[in-house]
């Protein structure tokens, strides 16, 4: 099974003179009509877009504004939820031996020290009825 191959003949390649004429605004001696007659570059007219009425433009602008407002409110709600779930830090002074035991336990169990601290605090509070 052979894959089809592409050659340069499969693509239409415009000459550099056409690009120079378009950039210079037709100031060059050779015009694009002359090149089009030679067959080196086909002329393609750009389609003219219809102008939208004032009401249609206003409706599109309103739709975009409503979508933007929805996105803004969703972001605001996301930030609010994130603030609710914000962590409240408790500074705990540990002696060196306790800190090393905590660090060793975290390393051996592949968890963070804060997870162990949270679990220990939760266990203590549940055991004492809080």
Beta strands, then each sheet from edge to edge (+ up, - down):
end
